Each structure stands twice: as structure tokens, then as C-alpha cells.
Amino acid sequence: MRIALGIEYAGDAFEGWQSQLHGRTVQDAVERALGIIAGESIRLHAAGRTDTGVHATAQVVHFDTAAHRPLTAWVRGANAWLPASISIRWAVEVDERFHARFLAFERSYRYLLHNAPVRPAVLAGRVGWFHLPLDVEKMAAAAAQLLGRHDFSSFRTASCQSKTPVRIMNVARVAREGGIIVFDFSANGFLHHMVRNLVGALVCVGKGERPPQWIGELLACRDRSMGAATFAPDGLYFCGVSYPSLWSLPEGGRILTKPYFDVL
């Protein structure tokens, strides 16, 4: 049978999502826990990979197993074997045609930036930080230029293995919520370090180093060396995956939960 899971995790406790020989990744931890419940080796397939320090509130995965267990075993049972920084939120049985990665038609990320003169302590590792005042209106105007179909070569890391740099950006929004600046991005896919590079460029606009139209110029030049430095991973959250509505996932498989920072 094939099981789909919704997982949240604090990425600062792990060395990324994808399994590594050293075993210190989110995937490794979840596979070990599920293997105990299943009594067999489990291999996960995820909607998206996250780097070291990047968090998730709505990672979606699937796995195949010969073990027949109640759905609560894949949630409460597996969580009993997981560290506090990982939680399986839900489990559903799905048709074998379902694939967490290949059927996802949109993914969403949120970046939370603490904009204050002094670095945060309680939220250290869970939000990014920039000390100078930022002009959110200019950043929002700059972000609007990202909407639509573009070549995002200026915002991909040199080691990115994607076959094409072209992506369709459906949401690119910047807003201030108290002392936190919230960056929301939704697209049909993202390149390696793309969101962190976008945030870095938008911060350059917000602090007055570049005008808003510079974002459009970066898109046009397709040259990563012309862009801004990659921003820290601390405030980045993988927070939504969209699937066709025929799959019986929570909330219809549409955009799932957002990070719990709307009150900040």
C-alpha cells in the first residue's frame, strides 16, 4: 500500500532533508521511525528538498509498505520515535498513482525576517535578521516584477542541477507584520537557493542600495554574479504544496498550513 504523510520540522536541528550517509537529515530520522512501526525498511519520496537550516510546516511525502497498520500508527506511533523537532501531522492511504513530488503543481515558501537593530534570541534560528530599517513598499513593488513566467538564472546557485531555470511565479508578496517582514512565494517549482537569493535581492532594494526596477534587470540579465548575496536559511519555511483535487489529502491537497508566526 502507499501512504502519504504531512510533516513539519525545524530544520536548524538537521543537515537538510535529503538522506545522507551520516544519517543526520530529516529524511533519515523519519525513515528510521517509520521503519520501527512497519517492521521493514522505508524509503520516502518528498514533494521538495530543503537545505540545512530550512524549516517546513507542510512537507508532503509518500512511501510504499507491505505492513498494514492503522493510520494513527503512522502518526502517533512514529512520532513517539521522532525527536521533538519533527512531527508527522497526518497520514492517509493513497492510490499507487500518487507521487508526492511529480504530481505537485505548485509549492510555497515563506521567509520571516526580523527587522530590528538587535538580533533576536528566542527566535534565533527560526527567523532571519537584518538590522537596518527596510522600505517594505519598495520591496513589494520590486517583488511584483517576479510574477509570471521567467528565467530565474540570476537567482539560482551555481551548483543547481535543474534542467531549466524557467519557472512560473504565482505569488510574490512582501508585507510587514509588526517587527517581522514576511516574504511569500508560490511557483510551479523553485531552483536551488532561489528563495534565499530572492530575499537577498529584495533586502538590497529595501535598504535603498538598489531601486525596485533592479529586480527586473536581474531577471533580464540571467547572470547570478550580478545578484545579491544568498540570505541566511534561518527564516525560510517550506509551507505549502498543491495537488490535483482528486487526491484525498487534507484540505483537498491544496495549500497547507503556514508557519505559526502570524501573531508576531
C-alpha positions in Angstrom: 0.0 0.0 0.0 1.0 3.6 -0.5 0.8 6.1 2.4 1.1 9.9 2.2 2.2 11.9 5.2 2.2 15.6 6.1 5.4 16.5 8.1 6.6 19.6 9.9 10.2 20.1 11.2 12.6 22.6 12.5 15.5 22.5 10.0 18.1 24.0 12.3 18.4 20.7 14.0 19.3 18.7 10.9 21.6 18.8 7.9 18.8 19.2 5.3 16.0 16.9 4.2 17.7 14.5 1.8 19.2 11.3 3.2 23.0 11.3 3.7 25.4 8.6 4.8 25.9 10.3 8.2 22.2 10.0 8.9 21.7 13.4 10.3 18.9 14.5 8.0 15.2 14.8 8.4 14.6 12.0 5.9 16.9 9.7 7.8 15.1 10.4 11.1 11.6 9.9 9.7 12.6 6.7 7.8 14.1 5.2 10.9 10.9 5.9 12.9 8.6 4.6 10.2 10.8 1.5 9.8 10.2 0.7 13.5 6.4 0.9 13.1 6.5 -1.0 9.8 9.0 -3.7 10.8 10.7 -3.1 7.5 12.9 -0.6 5.7 11.0 2.5 4.5 12.0 4.9 1.7 10.4 8.3 1.5 9.7 10.4 -1.6 9.2 14.1 -0.8 7.4 17.0 -2.5 10.6 19.1 -2.1 14.1 19.1 -0.6 15.1 21.6 1.9 18.7 22.6 2.8 20.4 22.7 6.2 18.6 25.2 8.5 15.5 25.4 6.3 12.2 24.5 8.1 8.9 23.0 6.9 5.3 23.2 8.1 3.9 21.3 5.1 6.3 18.8 3.7 4.4 16.1 1.9 5.9 12.6 1.4 4.8 9.2 0.4 6.1 5.7 0.9 5.2 2.1 0.0 4.9 -0.6 2.6 3.6 -4.2 2.9 2.8 -3.5 6.5 -0.9 -3.0 7.4 -1.2 -0.5 10.3 -3.9 1.9 11.4 -3.3 5.4 10.2 -2.8 6.5 13.7 0.3 4.3 13.9 2.0 6.2 11.1 1.3 9.4 13.1 1.3 8.9 16.8 3.3 5.7 16.7 6.1 7.2 14.5 6.1 10.5 16.4 7.0 8.5 19.6 10.3 7.6 17.9 11.0 11.0 16.4 12.9 13.9 18.1 10.8 16.9 19.2 11.9 18.9 16.2 10.0 16.6 13.8 6.3 15.9 13.8 4.1 13.8 11.5 0.9 15.8 11.3 -1.3 13.4 9.3 -1.4 10.2 7.3 -3.7 9.0 4.5 -3.7 5.9 2.3 -3.4 6.9 -1.4 -3.7 5.3 -4.7 -0.4 3.9 -6.1 -0.6 6.5 -8.9 0.0 9.3 -6.3 3.6 10.7 -6.2 4.4 13.4 -3.7 7.0 15.1 -6.0 5.8 14.5 -9.6 2.2 15.4 -9.1 2.7 18.6 -7.2 1.9 21.5 -9.4 2.7 24.4 -7.0 5.0 24.8 -4.0 5.0 27.6 -1.5 7.7 29.2 0.7 7.6 31.8 3.3 10.6 33.8 4.7 10.3 35.5 8.0 12.8 38.4 8.5 13.2 40.1 11.9 13.9 43.7 11.1 15.3 45.4 14.2 18.6 46.9 15.4 19.3 44.0 17.7 19.4 40.3 16.7 16.6 38.0 18.2 17.3 35.5 20.9 14.1 33.5 21.5 13.5 33.2 17.7 17.2 32.6 16.8 17.4 30.0 14.1 13.7 30.4 13.3 13.8 33.9 11.7 16.3 35.8 9.5 17.6 39.1 10.8 18.5 42.5 9.2 19.5 45.4 11.4 18.8 48.5 9.2 15.3 49.8 8.5 13.8 48.4 5.3 11.2 50.0 3.0 8.6 47.4 2.6 6.6 49.3 0.0 9.6 49.4 -2.3 10.3 45.7 -1.7 6.7 44.8 -2.5 6.9 46.8 -5.8 10.1 45.0 -6.6 8.7 41.6 -5.9 5.7 42.2 -8.2 8.1 42.0 -11.1 8.8 38.4 -10.3 5.2 37.3 -11.2 4.7 35.2 -14.3 7.0 33.0 -16.3 10.7 34.0 -16.2 14.2 32.6 -16.5 15.4 32.8 -12.9 19.1 32.1 -13.7 20.1 35.2 -11.7 18.6 33.6 -8.6 20.0 30.1 -8.8 23.1 28.7 -7.2 26.0 27.7 -9.5 25.5 24.0 -8.3 21.8 23.9 -9.2 21.1 20.7 -11.1 17.7 21.7 -12.6 17.4 21.2 -16.3 15.8 24.5 -16.9 15.9 27.8 -15.0 12.4 28.8 -16.2 9.7 28.9 -13.5 6.2 30.3 -13.2 5.8 32.6 -10.2 2.2 32.8 -9.0 2.7 34.7 -5.7 5.5 37.1 -4.8 4.4 39.2 -1.8 6.2 41.2 0.8 4.4 42.7 3.9 5.3 43.8 7.4 3.6 42.2 10.4 4.9 44.0 13.4 8.6 43.6 13.7 8.6 40.7 11.1 8.8 41.2 7.4 7.0 38.3 5.6 8.0 37.2 2.1 5.6 34.8 0.4 6.4 33.0 -2.8 4.4 30.3 -4.7 5.5 28.8 -8.0 5.3 25.7 -10.1 8.9 24.9 -8.8 11.9 26.5 -7.3 15.6 26.4 -8.1 18.4 25.7 -5.6 18.7 28.7 -3.2 16.2 30.6 -5.3 14.1 31.9 -2.4 17.1 32.9 -0.3 18.6 34.7 -3.3 15.3 36.5 -4.0 15.2 37.6 -0.4 18.8 38.9 -0.6 18.0 40.9 -3.6 14.8 42.4 -2.2 16.6 43.4 1.0 19.1 45.3 -1.2 16.1 47.2 -2.6 14.6 47.7 0.9 17.7 49.3 2.3 18.0 51.7 -0.6 21.1 50.1 -2.2 19.1 49.4 -5.4 15.9 50.7 -7.0 12.8 48.4 -7.3 13.3 48.0 -11.1 16.7 46.3 -10.4 14.8 43.1 -9.8 13.5 43.2 -13.4 17.0 43.9 -14.6 18.3 40.9 -12.8 15.7 38.7 -14.4 16.7 40.0 -17.8 20.4 39.6 -17.5 20.2 35.9 -16.4 23.5 36.2 -14.5 23.9 35.0 -10.9 27.1 37.1 -10.4 25.0 40.3 -10.8 22.7 39.4 -8.0 22.8 39.8 -4.2 24.4 37.5 -1.6 22.4 34.4 -0.6 20.4 35.2 2.5 20.6 33.0 5.7 18.4 29.9 5.8 17.1 30.6 9.3 13.8 32.3 8.4 12.9 30.0 5.4 9.9 27.7 5.6 8.5 25.2 3.1 4.9 25.8 3.8 2.6 24.5 1.1 2.1 22.0 -1.7 -0.8 21.9 -4.2 -2.0 18.7 -5.9 -4.9 18.0 -8.2 -8.1 17.8 -6.1 -8.8 14.1 -6.9 -6.3 13.1 -4.2 -7.8 12.8 -0.8 -5.2 14.8 1.1 -6.1 17.1 4.0 -7.6 20.4 2.7 -8.0 18.9 -0.7 -4.3 18.7 -1.3 -4.2 22.5 -1.8 -2.1 25.0 0.1 -1.5 23.6 3.6 -0.6 25.2 6.8 1.5 28.4 7.1 4.1 29.0 9.8 2.8 29.9 13.2 4.2 33.4 13.2 1.3 35.5 12.0 0.9 36.9 15.5 4.4 38.4 15.6 
